[in-house]
Amino acid sequence: MNETMNLLLNRRTYRDFDENYHLPEEDLQQILTAARQAPSWMNGQFYSIFVIQDKATRKQLVDWNPGNPHMLKSSVFLIFVGDLHRTQLISEAYDRENFTGDSIEPVLVATTDASLALGNAVTAADSLGLGSVVVGSIRKHSKEIGELLALPEGMFPLFGLSIGKPIVEMKVKPRLPEKAVVYYEKFTPYDFSLIQEYDEIMEKFAEARETKKWSIKFTDYFASEPTMIIDQLLKMKKLFNS
């Protein structure tokens, strides 16, 4: 198995970092360069990356999101935002109209581009002997974070990434059975027993932070009333009119 495949197949999430470890500037630059080299629709690169090193800023993020103290304790925290501001500037420069708010498509494109960049950043960090954890829950405070980062119209927070030197070894987390995820040529129904089997696998994996069965966790999540926070932010940023 080559080195890249080994990194991908053994990727783990780390939440405990050495607070005294200083991430070399060269390593940070390699991670950012790798992220920027990710695939992008039409090479549009509809995202931006904010490097958050200031302790006060990171403490504020933890105050809003206390379940993720690693945002302060890691070596660096990156925030990936969807960026349709850049294309708005380009439209203005050419005196052309910009209809990004008339469809959800630009938001999906920007989210996809940012996700691909995030994946590259995670793999780059792994290759440097570092650990990382993706933080999607920052979207719960999109408005506040938008103000904290002085985001202009057209930018919206998507997810964060804590990077640092791990101090706790983690096991590779089991994934859903292949038959529940991978299809050849067309959709083929699968028996719910595959989900039940995965519940059992995850119970045996016994990750301390999990208090519910995998299936119940998401049943409860999607049974809750949506907060619509990101919807409100997109309307505020004039990116989603409907």
C-alpha positions in Angstrom: 0.0 0.0 0.0 1.5 3.4 -1.0 1.8 6.2 1.5 -1.2 8.2 0.2 -3.6 5.3 0.4 -2.3 4.4 3.8 -3.1 8.0 5.0 -6.6 7.9 3.5 -7.6 4.4 4.8 -6.3 5.2 8.3 -7.6 8.7 8.7 -8.7 9.4 12.2 -10.2 12.4 14.0 -8.2 13.9 16.8 -9.6 16.3 19.4 -6.8 16.4 22.0 -3.8 18.5 21.1 -0.5 19.5 22.7 -1.2 23.1 23.6 2.5 23.9 23.7 3.2 22.7 20.2 4.0 25.5 17.7 3.0 24.6 14.1 5.9 25.6 11.9 5.0 28.3 9.4 6.3 26.1 6.6 3.9 23.3 7.6 0.9 25.7 7.7 1.8 27.0 4.3 2.0 23.5 2.9 -1.5 22.7 4.3 -2.9 25.9 2.8 -1.3 25.3 -0.6 -2.6 21.7 -0.7 -6.1 22.9 0.2 -6.0 25.5 -2.6 -4.9 22.9 -5.1 -8.1 20.9 -4.6 -10.5 20.2 -7.5 -12.9 23.0 -8.2 -15.9 23.4 -10.5 -14.7 25.2 -13.7 -11.7 26.3 -11.6 -14.0 28.8 -10.0 -12.5 28.3 -6.5 -15.7 29.6 -4.8 -14.3 29.5 -1.2 -11.9 31.3 1.1 -9.9 30.1 4.1 -9.5 32.1 7.3 -6.4 31.3 9.4 -7.3 31.9 13.0 -4.3 32.0 15.3 -5.3 34.8 17.7 -6.2 33.3 21.1 -8.9 35.8 21.9 -10.7 35.1 18.7 -10.5 31.4 19.2 -11.7 31.7 22.8 -14.7 33.5 21.5 -15.4 30.7 19.1 -15.2 28.2 22.0 -17.5 30.4 24.2 -20.1 30.1 21.4 -19.4 26.4 20.9 -18.1 25.0 24.2 -18.4 21.4 23.0 -15.3 22.0 20.9 -12.5 23.3 23.2 -9.9 22.1 20.7 -10.6 25.2 18.6 -8.5 27.1 21.2 -6.1 24.3 22.2 -5.0 23.3 18.7 -2.1 24.9 17.0 -4.3 26.7 14.4 -7.9 26.9 13.5 -9.0 27.3 9.9 -12.5 28.5 8.9 -13.6 27.6 5.4 -16.3 29.9 3.9 -18.3 29.7 0.8 -17.1 32.7 -1.3 -19.4 34.2 -3.9 -18.2 37.7 -3.0 -15.2 37.3 -5.4 -17.5 36.6 -8.4 -19.7 39.6 -7.4 -16.6 41.8 -7.5 -15.8 40.4 -11.0 -19.3 41.0 -12.2 -19.1 44.6 -11.0 -15.8 45.1 -12.7 -17.3 44.1 -16.0 -20.6 46.0 -15.3 -22.6 42.8 -15.5 -25.6 41.6 -13.4 -25.0 38.9 -10.9 -27.8 36.5 -10.2 -26.2 34.3 -7.5 -29.2 34.9 -5.2 -31.8 33.5 -7.7 -30.8 29.9 -7.3 -29.4 27.5 -4.7 -26.9 26.2 -7.3 -24.1 28.8 -6.5 -24.3 27.9 -2.8 -24.0 24.2 -3.6 -21.0 24.9 -5.9 -19.3 27.0 -3.2 -20.0 24.4 -0.5 -18.6 21.6 -2.7 -15.5 23.6 -3.6 -14.9 24.4 0.1 -15.4 20.7 1.0 -12.8 19.6 -1.5 -10.3 22.1 -0.2 -11.1 20.9 3.3 -10.4 17.3 2.4 -7.0 18.3 0.9 -6.1 20.2 4.1 -7.0 17.2 6.3 -4.8 14.8 4.2 -2.0 17.3 4.1 -2.1 17.6 7.9 -2.0 13.9 8.2 1.0 13.6 5.9 2.9 16.0 8.2 2.3 13.8 11.3 -0.4 16.2 12.6 -4.0 15.5 13.6 -7.2 17.4 12.8 -10.9 17.6 13.5 -13.6 19.1 11.3 -16.1 21.4 13.0 -19.4 21.7 11.2 -21.2 23.1 14.2 -19.8 26.6 13.7 -22.8 27.0 11.3 -25.0 27.3 14.5 -23.3 30.7 15.0 -22.9 31.8 11.4 -24.2 35.3 11.9 -21.9 35.9 14.9 -18.9 34.4 13.1 -19.7 36.4 10.0 -19.5 39.6 12.1 -16.4 38.4 13.9 -14.6 37.8 10.6 -16.1 40.9 9.0 -17.4 38.8 6.2 -18.7 40.9 3.3 -21.9 40.1 1.3 -21.4 36.9 -0.6 -19.4 35.0 2.1 -20.9 32.5 4.5 -19.2 30.2 7.1 -19.3 26.5 6.4 -16.9 24.6 8.7 -13.8 24.8 10.7 -10.7 22.7 11.0 -8.6 22.4 14.2 -5.0 21.2 13.4 -2.3 20.3 15.9 0.0 17.7 17.4 -2.2 14.8 18.9 -1.6 13.7 22.5 -4.2 10.9 22.5 -4.1 8.0 20.1 -7.3 7.3 18.3 -8.7 4.2 16.6 -9.9 4.2 13.0 -13.6 4.6 13.1 -15.7 2.0 11.3 -17.8 3.2 8.4 -21.2 2.0 7.1 -21.2 -1.3 5.2 -20.2 -0.8 1.6 -23.6 -2.1 0.4 -25.4 0.8 2.1 -23.1 3.4 0.4 -21.7 2.1 -2.9 -24.0 1.3 -5.9 -23.0 0.0 -9.3 -24.9 1.4 -12.2 -28.2 2.0 -10.4 -29.8 2.1 -6.9 -30.3 -1.3 -5.3 -32.5 -1.4 -2.1 -30.8 -2.9 0.9 -32.2 -4.5 4.0 -32.4 -2.3 7.2 -30.5 -5.0 8.9 -27.3 -3.4 7.5 -28.1 -0.3 9.6 -28.7 -2.4 12.6 -25.5 -4.3 12.1 -23.7 -0.9 11.9 -25.3 0.2 15.2 -23.8 -2.9 16.8 -20.4 -2.3 15.3 -20.4 1.3 16.6 -21.6 0.2 20.1 -18.6 -2.2 20.2 -16.3 0.6 19.0 -17.6 2.4 22.1 -16.5 6.0 21.4 -16.9 7.8 24.7 -18.5 10.9 23.2 -21.3 8.9 21.6 -24.3 8.4 24.0 -26.9 7.1 21.5 -27.0 4.4 18.8 -25.8 5.7 15.4 -29.3 5.4 13.9 -31.1 6.9 16.8 -28.7 9.9 16.8 -29.7 10.9 13.3 -33.4 9.9 13.8 -33.5 12.4 16.7 -31.5 15.0 14.8 -33.8 15.0 11.8 -36.9 14.8 13.9 -36.1 18.1 15.6 -37.4 21.4 14.3 -34.9 23.0 11.9 -33.2 26.1 13.2 -32.9 27.6 9.8 -29.8 29.5 10.9 -27.9 29.0 7.7 -31.0 29.8 5.6 -31.4 33.1 7.4 -27.7 33.9 6.9 -27.9 33.2 3.2 -30.8 35.5 2.9 -29.0 38.2 4.9 -26.0 37.9 2.6 -28.4 38.1 -0.4 -27.4 34.6 -1.6 -30.8 32.9 -1.3 -33.9 34.9 -2.2 -36.6 32.2 -2.1 
